[in-house]
Amino acid sequence: MTPLRIVAIVLVVAGALALAYGGFSYTKETHQAKIGPIELSVKEKQDVNVPQWAGIGAIVIGAVLLVVGKK
């Protein structure tokens, strides 16, 4: 399998996941204060929305790369 086909498959899968889920979230930990041995930290949940056009674009580009890779 060529690297071009691998990239194309990854793009198609990522685009499909973007359309299915619409985004993802992650937890960000920030350190607010450090007083001696005591450390205060805050965990914030961040949401990232993936636009539909980005998912569709990734699928289209991946499909074009698959077709071009076969020639």
Secondary structure as GFF3:
##gff-version 3
##sequence-region A 1 71
A	DSSP	alpha_helix	3	21	.	.	.	ID=ss1
A	DSSP	beta_strand	23	35	.	.	.	ID=ss2
A	DSSP	beta_strand	38	49	.	.	.	ID=ss3
A	DSSP	alpha_helix	52	70	.	.	.	ID=ss4
###
